[in-house]
Amino acid sequence: MHAAALSARAQPPRLVVVIVVDQMRADYLDRFRDDLVYGGFDALLERGAVFANCEYQSSATETAPGHTVLSTGAYARENGIVSNSWYDARRGKVTTAVADDQHPLVGGPRGNMPGASPWALQASTIGDELRLARDGSRVISLSWKDRAAVPMGGKNPTAAFWFDAQTGGFVTSTYYMTALPDWLAQFNKDHGVQQYAGREWEPLEPNSAQTFSQKMPSPAENGGGERFWTAVSATPFAIETEFALAQAAVQEYNLGADENTDMLWISISATDYFGHQAGPDSPLLRDMYRRLDRDLGEFLHFLDGRVGLDNIVIALSADHGVAPVPEHATEERLGGGHIDSRQVSERINHVLVQQFGAENWVASYIFPLVFLNHDAIRKKNLDPNKVAKAAGEAALEIPGIAAYYTAQELSSPGFADPMMTLYANAFYPGRGGDVVLRYAPFFIPDSNGGTTHASPYTYDRRVPLILLGPNIRSGLYYSPASPADLAPTLAAILSINPPPMATGRILGEALLPPGTLLPSSGSMAPPRLRRRSGTEQPQ
């Protein structure tokens, strides 16, 4: 390397912070723009590189797959995380992407309670690569959900923490450490969700068009603490708690305190829990994003005061979007509806019995994955792909099921059908099902009045992607982008290898040449209201 190039090498940031907002659709930044006045999203939108055309190139739009794409730069066909859960034919039962009974919970209930680990992850992450390249670098991941914290942290993080609804506190597993850190035990005691017992969630800025009140039960009411902790999980109180934990982690691990670049992953889960209940068009969801905006602003201000934004790269994205509530889509003449998963299994089994004889042909159906009875197929010496096609044809008889793909088709190279490419990217042999069903737009599986995701449609695949930091060129970019691009881009910024399975690209259009001298952005003002009069301040 020439001396001039060496001298122009950019100093790596002292801290990388990745914030993942669970179930945040890209269009929320426009739909809620006038509500985002508290200094959080403003700082990112006005000072960062905003990728307005960011889409997952996969149909696996769920929590575990989405977080894994962000951290590995690869889709399920490379990283192995096809869904939040799948049927394990070898053990004859459903497993989740992270549940691990070989590594019990640490900090949870007494006894050998199953914990979580990256046992199913088939690819390393950008955090793993950072730890491999830089001695002394720390990587911390935290979320309300284990299926978010674990894939963000990767195989070798410094620590990964998530919330346990049985105890009402943040926990980890023996994969990461043998005892809960004293500071986290104290955090659970002093700043846990117990403080929200009896509190009411009311509009941040009440007006005649938006009046509601949602009171938290007490831990002793109607079923005890778990019901209370579950209720809190779907409110802005959980967002406050997560950001408080993030601040504590920055302080306790001295993140960004020296030249060894550290990395902090934060996944905000309450937006998903509540989004499932209310849907993307709820006034309460707007209020939740107002409060997220406020808490994000306060966290950015904290980081600025402790590390300095000139020393930090911040990324914000989401693991997936969400479908409209089907009843609302129907009112808007878009069609849609609910499909009973039990009906799907029963219809497939009925047709296969007629064609191939009496057996329990469906081992498990976990939307959108159909797992067939391999023992029955072997016993009758049948062609697995023939049985899979018969199952798919049977499913097509149910209104709202638009297409199917067999495991053999998804394992074959080259696809002319763009939809099939999305499903192929979500497929991993042995985990991706024998048949994958595609529901028509605005149709969702079983629901109790809310909505969900896990489709290949744009309302589930389009998410925000924003970068802010030194040597990042602010602006609005319409070039195609994917969450898989985050890990390679961070690797380029940090001058380290990208994760080896990464297929995403470097978002070079937003990166300034190494050594470019930028004027200091200065300290960040505390969160404040934008475009408002008077002395009104965030509550």
C-alpha positions, -999 to +999 in steps of 0.1 A: +000+000+000+013+035-009+023+058+019-003+083+007-030+057+010-018+047+045-019+083+057-054+087+043-068+058+062-098+069+083-096+064+120-123+038+128-151+048+151-149+041+187-184+027+189-210+013+164-246+013+176-272-007+156-308+000+165-334-025+151-371-015+155-391-047+154-419-045+128-411-010+116-423-005+080-403+020+059-434+041+052-438+049+090-411+076+086-433+094+062-467+086+077-456+096+112-432+124+102-452+152+118-453+133+151-416+126+152-407+159+168-386+149+198-351+148+183-346+111+178-356+103+142-349+139+133-312+135+140-311+104+118-333+117+089-317+152+087-280+143+094-278+107+082-278+087+049-313+075+044-319+046+020-355+050+009-356+018-013-345-009+012-361-043+009-355-078+022-348-100-007-365-129+011-399-141+021-388-150+057-399-117+071-399-126+108-379-116+139-352-143+140-345-143+102-346-105+099-321-099+128-299-126+114-298-110+079-288-077+095-259-092+115-246-117+090-252-099+056-267-132+044-301-147+039-315-179+053-302-201+025-267-192+038-272-185+075-297-212+083-323-192+101-355-198+081-381-188+106-387-181+143-394-219+146-394-250+125-401-287+127-371-308+136-377-342+119-348-359+137-363-351+171-399-352+160-408-318+175-409-281+168-378-261+178-371-224+178-342-206+162-325-200+195-340-222+223-313-244+238-319-268+267-281-275+268-275-239+280-299-230+308-311-195+317-289-174+339-309-150+361-342-167+354-363-190+376-345-215+397-340-249+381-326-260+348-348-238+326-339-240+289-319-209+277-309-197+243-278-197+221-268-194+184-268-232+180-287-230+147-267-201+132-247-213+102-229-180+096-207-156+116-218-120+122-202-086+118-197-086+156-179-119+154-156-104+127-149-073+148-139-095+178-117-116+155-100-086+140-096-063+171-083-075+204-102-057+232-134-049+212-166-056+230-199-066+214-231-064+234-266-073+222-298-067+240-335-070+233-368-079+249-367-111+227-341-139+228-347-145+191-335-110+185-306-107+210-290-140+201-286-136+163-276-099+167-248-109+191-236-138+169-214-167+180-189-149+202-203-117+217-191-102+250-227-105+263-263-110+251-293-102+273-331-105+268-362-103+289-378-133+307-415-130+313-415-155+341-393-135+363-398-100+350-362-093+344-334-094+319-315-127+317-289-145+296-278-182+293-248-203+302-236-200+266-225-165+274-218-165+312-223-186+343-237-158+365-258-127+359-235-096+363-241-077+395-249-046+376-277-063+357-291-080+388-292-045+404-308-030+372-336-056+374-342-047+410-340-009+407-353-003+371-373-033+363-408-033+349-424-035+384-423+002+385-450+004+359-476-015+380-508+005+379-493+031+355-515+043+326-504+046+290-520+078+278-513+100+247-481+118+249-499+149+236-536+144+243-561+161+219-597+157+209-587+133+181-566+110+203-579+101+237-572+067+253-560+051+285-545+017+290-538+008+326-511-017+336-523-045+359-504-052+391-481-082+393-506-099+417-537-094+395-554-121+375-527-148+371-498-130+387-466-115+375-463-132+341-496-116+329-483-082+341-449-085+325-465-097+292-488-066+293-459-043+298-441-058+269-466-043+244-463-007+257-440+022+255-429+014+291-409-015+276-392+009+252-381+031+281-368+001+299-347-011+270-331+022+264-324+025+302-307-009+299-287+002+269-274+032+288-264+010+317-246-014+294-227+015+277-216+026+312-208-008+327-188-021+297-172+013+290-183+011+254-166+036+232-141+045+259-109+036+239-096+031+204-108-005+203-141-002+184-170-016+204-204-026+190-239-023+207-270-039+192-304-029+205-337-044+193-368-026+203-395-053+207-426-034+220-434-020+186-439-056+173-459-069+203-483-040+201-483-039+163-496-074+162-525-063+183-534-030+167-521-030+132-502-003+113-531+021+111-539+024+148-537+059+165-521+042+195-492+030+172-486+066+162-483+074+199-459+045+205-436+059+178-438+094+193-426+079+225-399+059+207-388+091+190-385+108+224-366+079+240-343+075+210-335+112+212-326+110+248-304+080+241-286+098+213-280+127+236-266+104+262-242+088+237-231+122+224-223+133+260-204+102+269-186+092+236-193+120+212-213+115+180-182+122+160-168+089+173-199+068+167-215+052+137-252+047+142-274+024+121-312+020+123-332-006+105-360-032+111-364-069+110-396-068+089-428-049+084-464-059+088-496-064+069-527-042+074-554-057+096-573-079+071-607-064+081-593-029+073-579-041+040-613-055+031-630-023+040-606-006+016-617-031-012-583-047-012-595-082-004-577-102+022-588-123+052-578-150+076-568-186+068-572-213+095-539-232+098-557-263+111-579-263+079-547-261+058-532-292+076-565-311+074-571-304+037-535-315+028-538-346+049-572-355+035-560-353-001-528-372+006-548-400+023-569-403-008-539-405-031-514-424-011-532-442+017-540-438+053-513-420+072-508-388+093-491-371+064-486-336+079-459-337+106-463-300+113-475-268+097-458-236+108-470-208+085-458-208+057-439-241+061-455-275+056-434-304+070-445-339+057-442-373+074-409-386+060-413-419+077-446-425+059-430-414+026-401-439+031-424-467+042-445-464+011-414-459-011-428-427-026-411-399-044-409-370-018-413-343-045-444-360-059-460-361-024-449-325-019-466-314-051-497-332-042-497-314-008-492-280-025-521-287-050-543-296-021-535-263-003-544-243-034-580-254-030-582-232+001-592-196-008-564-171-002-535-195-009-520-182-041-490-205-048-467-232-034-431-242-038-415-275-031-382-281-013-368-296-045-378-265-065-363-241-040-330-261-039-326-259-077-303-232-091-318-203-111-353-189-110-372-169-136-400-161-111-390-131-088-413-145-061-397-178-062-363-161-057-376-146-025-387-180-012-354-196-024-335-170-003-355-181+027-350-218+023-324-240+041-325-278+036-339-297+066-355-265+081-374-248+053-402-273+050-412-298+023-437-273+008-438-235+013-471-218+008-477-183-004-508-166+008-524-140-015-518-103-005-536-091+026-543-127+038-528-138+070-528-170+091-549-174+123-554-142+142-575-129+171-583-097+155-549-083+149-524-088+121-490-103+114-461-106+089-440-134+072-450-127+036-430-118+005-450-086-001-437-051+002-456-043+033-435-069+050-402-065+032-397-028+030-379-014+061-359+017+070-321+018+067-303+048+080-266+054+087-252+083+107-216+090+116-181+102+106-173+097+069-209+089+061-224+112+034-258+125+045-287+125+021-316+106+006-306+076-016-330+058-039-305+032-051-317-004-043-306-015-009-312-044+014-307-051+052-281-076+040-260-046+030-255-034+065-229-059+077-206-054+046-210-017+049-200-017+085-171-039+077-159-014+051-162+014+076-143-006+102-117-018+077-123-055+087-134-085+068-172-088+062-188-120+075-177-148+052-213-158+041-224-122+034-240-116+000-249-079+006-231-050-010-212-021+004-234+010+003-205+030-011-226+058-025-230+070+011-194+066+022-169+094+019-133+085+008-110+075+037-093+105+052-119+130+042-119+158+067-153+168+078-163+197+101-172+185+135-209+179+139-207+195+174-225+183+204-261+172+200-287+193+217-310+175+241-343+162+227-366+190+219-398+196+201-396+205+164-420+230+146-440+237+178-447+269+195-448+277+232-429+260+259-442+225+255-416+199+262-414+161+261-430+144+290 
